[in-house]
Amino acid sequence: MALIAISAQLDAFTKVKVEIDKMVAALQAQQKDEIASRDNCIESLNTNTREMTAGYDKKESLETKIADLEQSIKSLAENIDATTAAIAESQVQMKRRSETREGENGDYQTTVQDQRLTQMILQKAIDRMAQVYALMQMRQPGAPHTQTSATHTDPGNGPAKFKQMKENAGGKRVLGMLDEVMQDSKTMENDAIAAEESAQNAYENFMKDSNKLIIQSSKMINDMTEARAKAKSDLTMAKTDFKQTMGELEGLNNEAGDLHKSCDYLLKNFDLRQSARASEIDALNEAKNILSGMK
């Protein structure tokens, strides 16, 4: 009976120790799983934090890019309008300058024609006066008619007494005045020709510079139009990228919330739980050793 009792007792201890081993193994598995969960939580949270940081950096960069592109598009539009207005103004000034030049040339043609006509008339007058003056120089004093002597009652009809023959100073003065007027007319003509040449050169230079400006401005408009089109395309892509980034950030924020819900308790109590479970394992092993000593 004693042997049977001892055998039954030993069988019970054996079963208890088996159960203790199972409990210890389960606790050790929990310890191991909890460590893996902690490591996974730490890695997931760190990854989430890195991705969110990168996402917010990208968001900030895209916001700056969008603002820059919008400002660039606005500036390009203003510059295109200003340059287009400058071309239109240049064309107006060119038209006005052409009209002015046409009027100046008309005045020039009239002036030259008038002065040349004046010179022709003056030359004829000078030539005629010169001929008359030459004939007067060739005439001698006296009269060709029959003379009669005078008495105390009849003065007679003898030739008048001539004074000493002198050059006709008045004729020379007239010729001199005509020649002076001629020279003034030629001077006026030459001045008109010089002014016309100067005005024509200035007009041609103005038109050349204006055409050059219009060509350069037109090229600038083409370049700015292309730049604006590219900026608009880049802006569309940036806004699309920004929208996608905001969606990713929303997903990352939701993920962070879920991670904190599932991980915060574990991480906060990890050391305490590990220590408590280790103490429980130690206690079970100690109980097992006690039972083993009671064989």
C-alpha positions in Angstrom: 0.0 0.0 0.0 2.9 2.4 0.9 4.6 1.6 -2.4 1.3 2.2 -4.3 0.9 5.5 -2.5 4.4 6.6 -3.3 4.0 5.6 -6.9 0.8 7.6 -7.2 2.4 10.6 -5.7 5.4 10.4 -8.0 3.1 10.1 -11.0 1.3 13.2 -9.9 4.5 15.2 -9.5 5.6 14.0 -13.0 2.3 15.3 -14.5 2.7 18.6 -12.6 6.3 19.1 -13.8 5.1 18.4 -17.4 2.5 21.1 -17.0 5.1 23.4 -15.5 7.3 22.8 -18.5 4.4 23.6 -20.8 3.7 26.8 -19.0 7.3 27.8 -19.0 7.5 27.1 -22.8 4.4 29.2 -23.4 5.7 32.1 -21.3 9.0 32.0 -23.1 7.2 32.0 -26.5 5.2 35.0 -25.3 8.4 36.7 -24.3 9.9 36.0 -27.7 6.7 37.1 -29.6 6.5 40.3 -27.5 10.1 41.1 -28.4 9.4 40.5 -32.1 6.3 42.7 -31.8 8.2 45.4 -30.0 10.9 45.3 -32.7 8.3 45.4 -35.4 6.6 48.3 -33.7 9.8 50.3 -33.4 10.7 49.6 -37.0 7.3 50.4 -38.3 7.1 53.7 -36.3 10.5 54.7 -37.4 9.7 54.0 -41.0 6.4 55.9 -40.7 8.3 58.8 -39.1 10.9 58.9 -41.9 8.3 58.7 -44.6 6.2 61.4 -43.0 9.2 63.6 -42.6 10.1 63.1 -46.3 6.5 63.6 -47.2 6.2 66.9 -45.4 9.6 68.0 -46.9 8.2 67.2 -50.3 5.0 69.0 -49.5 6.9 72.1 -48.5 9.1 71.9 -51.6 6.1 71.5 -53.8 4.3 74.5 -52.2 7.4 76.6 -52.8 7.6 75.3 -56.4 3.9 76.0 -57.1 4.2 79.5 -55.7 7.3 80.2 -57.8 5.7 78.8 -60.9 2.5 80.9 -60.4 4.6 84.0 -59.8 6.7 83.2 -62.9 3.6 82.7 -65.0 2.2 86.0 -63.8 5.5 87.9 -64.5 5.8 86.3 -67.9 2.2 87.3 -68.8 2.9 90.9 -67.7 6.1 91.0 -69.6 4.4 89.6 -72.7 1.7 92.2 -72.5 4.3 95.0 -71.9 6.5 93.9 -74.8 3.4 93.6 -77.1 2.4 97.1 -76.1 5.9 98.3 -76.8 5.9 96.8 -80.3 2.5 98.4 -81.0 3.8 101.8 -79.7 6.9 101.4 -81.9 4.8 100.8 -84.9 2.7 103.9 -84.1 5.8 106.0 -83.8 7.2 104.6 -87.0 4.0 105.5 -88.8 4.0 109.0 -87.3 7.7 109.4 -88.2 7.0 108.3 -91.8 4.2 110.8 -92.1 6.5 113.6 -90.6 9.3 112.6 -92.9 6.9 112.7 -95.9 5.9 116.3 -94.9 9.5 117.3 -94.3 10.4 116.0 -97.7 7.5 117.8 -99.3 8.7 121.1 -97.7 12.2 120.4 -98.9 11.1 119.8 -102.4 9.1 123.0 -102.4 12.0 125.0 -100.9 14.5 123.7 -103.4 12.1 124.2 -106.3 11.3 127.8 -105.1 15.0 128.7 -104.6 16.1 127.3 -107.9 13.3 129.2 -109.6 14.3 132.3 -107.7 17.9 131.8 -108.8 16.9 131.4 -112.4 14.9 134.6 -112.3 17.7 136.4 -110.5 20.2 135.2 -113.0 18.1 136.5 -115.8 17.8 139.9 -114.1 21.5 140.0 -113.4 22.4 139.2 -116.9 19.9 141.8 -118.2 21.2 144.4 -115.8 24.7 143.6 -116.7 23.9 144.1 -120.4 22.2 147.5 -119.7 25.0 148.6 -117.5 27.5 147.7 -120.2 25.6 149.7 -122.9 25.4 152.7 -120.6 29.2 152.6 -120.1 29.7 152.7 -123.8 27.6 155.8 -124.5 29.4 159.3 -124.9 28.1 162.8 -123.7 26.6 165.3 -126.2 23.6 165.6 -128.6 23.3 164.9 -132.4 20.8 167.8 -133.2 21.7 171.2 -135.0 22.7 173.9 -132.6 21.9 177.6 -132.8 23.6 180.4 -131.0 21.9 182.2 -128.2 21.2 186.0 -128.2 20.2 188.3 -125.4 16.5 187.6 -126.3 16.8 183.9 -127.6 18.4 181.2 -125.5 19.1 179.2 -128.6 19.0 175.4 -128.9 22.6 174.4 -128.3 23.4 171.2 -126.6 23.2 171.2 -122.8 26.3 171.5 -120.9 27.4 168.0 -119.7 29.1 167.4 -116.4 32.1 165.2 -116.3 31.3 161.5 -117.2 31.2 159.2 -114.1 30.5 155.4 -113.7 26.9 154.6 -112.9 27.3 153.7 -109.2 23.6 153.0 -108.8 23.7 150.2 -111.4 26.6 148.5 -109.6 24.6 148.6 -106.3 21.6 147.0 -107.9 23.8 144.2 -109.4 25.5 143.8 -106.0 22.1 143.5 -104.3 20.9 141.0 -106.9 24.1 138.9 -106.5 23.6 139.0 -102.7 20.1 137.8 -103.0 21.3 135.1 -105.4 23.9 133.9 -102.8 21.3 133.9 -100.1 19.1 131.8 -102.2 21.9 129.3 -103.0 22.7 129.2 -99.3 19.1 128.5 -98.4 19.0 125.8 -101.1 22.3 124.2 -99.7 21.0 124.4 -96.2 17.8 122.7 -97.2 19.7 120.0 -99.0 21.9 119.4 -95.9 18.9 119.4 -93.6 17.1 117.0 -95.9 20.1 114.6 -95.9 20.4 114.9 -92.1 16.7 114.3 -91.6 16.7 111.4 -94.1 19.7 109.7 -92.3 18.0 110.2 -88.9 14.8 108.8 -90.3 16.5 105.7 -91.8 18.4 105.1 -88.6 15.2 105.5 -86.6 13.4 103.0 -88.8 16.4 100.6 -88.7 16.6 100.7 -84.9 12.8 100.4 -84.6 12.7 97.4 -86.9 15.6 95.8 -85.0 13.7 96.5 -81.7 10.5 94.9 -83.1 12.4 91.8 -84.3 14.1 91.4 -80.9 10.9 92.1 -79.0 9.0 89.6 -81.1 11.6 86.9 -80.4 11.4 87.8 -76.7 7.6 87.3 -76.8 8.0 83.9 -78.5 10.6 82.9 -75.9 8.4 84.1 -73.0 5.3 82.4 -74.5 7.2 79.1 -74.7 8.5 79.6 -71.1 5.0 80.4 -69.9 3.6 77.3 -71.6 6.3 75.2 -69.9 5.7 76.8 -66.6 2.0 76.1 -66.9 2.7 72.4 -67.7 5.2 72.2 -64.7 2.5 73.8 -62.5 -0.1 71.3 -63.5 2.4 68.4 -62.8 3.4 70.1 -59.5 -0.2 70.4 -58.4 -0.9 66.8 -59.3 2.2 65.7 -57.4 1.1 67.9 -54.4 -2.3 66.3 -54.4 -0.7 62.8 -54.5 1.7 63.8 -51.7 -1.1 65.1 -49.5 -2.9 61.7 -50.0 0.2 59.8 -49.0 0.6 62.0 -45.9 -3.0 61.4 -45.0 -2.4 57.6 -45.3 0.8 57.9 -43.3 -1.0 59.8 -40.5 -3.7 57.2 -40.4 -1.1 54.5 -40.3 0.7 56.3 -37.5 -2.5 56.5 -35.5 -3.1 52.8 -35.9 0.5 52.0 -35.0 0.3 54.1 -31.8 -2.9 52.3 -30.9 -1.4 48.9 -31.2 2.1 49.7 -30.1 2.1 52.4 -27.5 0.8 50.1 -24.7 3.3 47.4 -25.7 6.3 49.8 -25.8 5.3 51.6 -22.6 4.9 48.4 -20.6 7.4 46.2 -22.4 10.1 46.2 -19.8 7.6 45.7 -17.0 5.8 42.8 -18.8 9.1 41.2 -19.7 10.3 41.4 -16.2 7.0 40.0 -14.7 6.9 37.2 -17.2 10.6 36.3 -16.5 9.8 36.3 -12.7 6.9 34.0 -13.4 9.1 31.7 -15.4 11.7 31.7 -12.6 9.0 30.8 -10.1 7.7 27.9 -12.2 11.2 26.6 -12.6 11.8 26.9 -8.9 8.6 25.0 -8.2 9.6 22.3 -10.7 13.0 22.0 -8.9 11.3 21.6 -5.6 9.1 18.9 -7.0 12.1 17.2 -8.5 13.8 17.2 -5.1 10.9 15.4 -3.6 11.3 12.2 -5.5 
